[in-house]
């Protein structure tokens, strides 16, 4: 199963949308869809922070 995630990034006075589609094991999703989605989202957001967080005013919505 795949889940879609969209976040807005704010940096240096600019706002832009970033989205992605991520695999989630069916068994995990059936047990607790919120948790499975949160795990996938957390990993992806950590990657974004590592790539874009150089700006002091950076934030993710």
C-alpha positions as CSV (number, residue, x, y, z in Angstrom):
1,X,0.0,0.0,0.0
2,X,1.1,3.6,-0.7
3,X,0.3,6.7,1.2
4,X,0.5,10.3,-0.1
5,X,2.0,13.0,2.0
6,X,1.9,16.8,1.3
7,X,3.7,19.4,3.3
8,X,4.3,23.1,3.0
9,X,7.9,24.3,3.5
10,X,8.7,27.9,4.4
11,X,12.2,29.3,3.9
12,X,13.6,32.7,3.3
13,X,10.1,34.2,2.9
14,X,9.0,31.6,0.3
15,X,6.3,29.0,0.8
16,X,6.3,25.9,-1.4
17,X,4.6,22.5,-1.5
18,X,6.4,19.2,-1.4
19,X,4.7,15.9,-1.8
20,X,5.6,12.3,-2.0
21,X,4.2,8.8,-2.1
22,X,5.6,6.1,0.2
23,X,5.1,2.4,0.7
24,X,3.6,1.2,3.9
25,X,3.4,-2.6,4.7
26,X,-0.3,-3.7,4.4
27,X,-0.1,-5.6,7.7
28,X,1.1,-2.5,9.6
29,X,-1.6,-0.4,7.9
30,X,-4.4,-2.8,8.8
31,X,-3.3,-2.9,12.4
32,X,-3.0,0.9,12.9
33,X,-3.2,3.1,9.8
34,X,-2.4,6.3,11.7
35,X,0.8,4.8,13.2
36,X,1.9,3.4,9.8
37,X,1.4,6.7,8.2
38,X,3.1,8.6,11.0
39,X,6.2,6.4,10.7
40,X,6.5,7.0,6.9
41,X,5.9,10.7,7.3
42,X,8.5,11.1,10.1
43,X,11.2,9.5,8.0
44,X,10.4,11.7,5.0
45,X,10.2,14.9,7.1
46,X,13.6,14.1,8.7
47,X,15.1,13.8,5.2
48,X,13.6,17.2,4.2
49,X,15.0,18.8,7.4
50,X,18.5,17.4,6.6
51,X,18.3,18.8,3.0
52,X,16.6,22.2,3.5
53,X,17.0,23.3,7.1
54,X,20.1,25.5,6.5
55,X,17.9,28.7,6.7
56,X,17.2,30.1,10.2
57,X,13.5,30.7,9.4
58,X,12.8,27.2,7.9
59,X,9.7,25.5,9.0
60,X,7.4,22.7,7.8
61,X,3.6,22.8,8.0
